[in-house]
Amino acid sequence: MSRVPVVLACTAALLALFGIVPHASEAQRATQRRELAFLPTEEGKARGMVGKIRLESLASTSGQAVEKVILHLEAKGLPDGAPVQVTALNPSVSPDPIVLANLVLKGANGKVVADAQIGTDSPTKLPIGLSPIATLTEMRVIRPGQKQGMLMYIVNHEYGSPEHSLPSLREWSLTPRPAANAGRAKAHVITQTESKDRQTFTVEVEAQNWPAGKKLEVYFSHCCNGRGQFLAGEVVLQARGKGKGVEAKATFRNSNKQSLPVGVSPVNGITAVWLVDESTQELLFAGAY
């Protein structure tokens, strides 16, 4: 492991030399998916409210992200036809919350639901002031005109401390470098937080023109743990079958009596990931969230 400082220095130098340090614009071009669970207020608990929101930012050939918000709400203590309103706050655009959707809960037998899809390519367009959705920090579900109106909320501590980590799921593609393109390879990252004690950081790779046994080192940067790149571990490519290429998956977790690599927790604070060829130290993939 004595090579790590040298590797980090070399990796950083390569990134700087060729201008390939992942940054926000690159993150917006990559495919990103994140799922968050709403937390009920006391009023929401009394009404049996549960819900989730899925945020997607998908790469497009035009270079502009296609953004999508998918909502699902349920209640057991509200009547059929009850109206609810979902608001969201994007402080990078406006200091005030903006109405994301006005929904009507429908159902029978004591359970009502509402679903919605809002996006740049959906019939219901994303309201002005909410893009980019990656920087939404707060979402609320309220009953319009009610004194105890707030039913559920999300305060998005996406880069918070472990004590404030909320349930979240993030997924994004890594950008291949020339050697990865030559190997017809692709890679993506998934981070998932169920609770402080149940977090996972997963890296998946597949390639058509790389040999089985090839090892890739996984480096990451983290908003809460200083600047620079840190080594999480490695992935080893395995054959998928004759003529089907190779694949690898590494999952770092802190459940099932396992521990996360030093500096990884909370996993929703990981800001960038790099994959480096272990034998040549060539940068193969890079991507920021």
Protein Blocks (a to p, Z undefined) as FASTA:
>chain_A
ZZmmmmmmmmmmmmmmnopaccfklmmmpccdddddddddfklmmnopacdddddddddf
kopacdddddddddfkbcehiacddddddfklbccdcdfbdcddedeehiacddddddfk
bfbacdehiacfklpcbdcdddehiablcfbdcddffkbcfklcccddddddddddfklm
mnopadddddddfbfklccdddddddfkbcehiacddddddfklogadddfbdcddddfb
ehkapaddddddfeehiacdehkacfklpfbdcdddfklopafbdcdZZ
